[in-house]
Amino acid sequence: MNTPTLAPAEETARETSWQTRPRASQAASPAPAKGPLNGLATLALAYGTLSVIGALIPPVRTVTGTIPVPALVLGVTGWANAHRMHGAGRKQAMAGLATGLTGLVLTLCTL
């Protein structure tokens, strides 16, 4: 059995050539750019959701009774901030306003 022998330099080049080539999944593609985040709109949505849940559960209402007010304030502030940030978080701010207002109405109706 005659097997061709390679010089040591050729052998190491053949072994490492597959390691140095970039794979298709490792190709240099830029990561998708994230836009600016609107933290006030996110907080408005979270507070609004908590206010609706708190209004529907009587034992929780004693703790979350005043949460709709900050949800509305954060929603308005987040909406104004979204206008300055070219729309970042506008839907979250609107949802925070809607859930905050719903939570306020439910809290006042269930007192």
Disulfide bonds with the S-S distance in Angstrom:
none
